[in-house]
Amino acid sequence: YKLSVSPEMDIMEYCRKEWRGNTPVAKRMRKGYEAVAQKFASIRRVRGDNYCALRATLFQALSQATQLPSWLQSEDFAMLPENLLSKYDWIKQWQLKQKLGRKMGEISDEIKEYLILLRKKWKNISEIKDPIEKQEACDKLFKNEEEEYSLYEALKFLMLNTAIELYNDDKNGRRVPVFSWLLFARDTSSNPCQLMHNHLNHIGHSGGLEQVEMFLLAYALQYTIQVFRLYKYSTDEFVTLYPNDPEEDWPVVTLITEDDRHYNIPVRMCQETML
């Protein structure tokens, strides 16, 4: 069974293995990796399927979790699927991960299970004080395919919930972040129902996360996702933050990408490098 997050290796060693030649692209990538290596000593490769962005973000969030985020603590968190389905009939078209012998009827029960699993895992891992034990618990979780993929379903549903909130806020004249306009300005996602049909239902199957959906993921988790985009080295987009104007109290997770599709994880911060 292939590890979904492989063991760490020295970041420059990884770079030398991946980018040998003297093409302009290889040179730029090496420069990018050198810049990241000022801050992080190692890299962990993340399995490159269409769940990659969700996997890398969740793995980083859990690896450094010391408490349960406030949205996971709310009383009615587990009631979310039921509440949304009672208002929006179209959510019945949510594509659950392929599992044999499921009765279609109770979508809300199934998603509820995933949300409860997410809360349970987050709580358990955040309560582990010893960093080595915490890392082992994360590694173990990401070796359990059944649980791992259930957590991605939970994240996708939270993204849908966040999209619905933003859409309604905008319709009611409240201020929404700029990415929300961009999200709903796409022909394929002019409202949350289309977003679900044309985008969220495909994440993990036939497509990954587009950039505007990285913003949505960040808002759903209330985390700032900081990404070193290596192919943008020496431009002002080399280090991109989702969202660009993060809330003060949101924790930060850091990812690396060479192409905005496949994300890896930098680990072992060299010195406390503040945002």
Summary of the structure (lengths in Angstrom):
residues: 275
radius of gyration: 18.9
end to end distance: 36.4
largest distance: 58.2
contacts: 806
relative contact order: 0.17
helix: 55%
strand: 12%
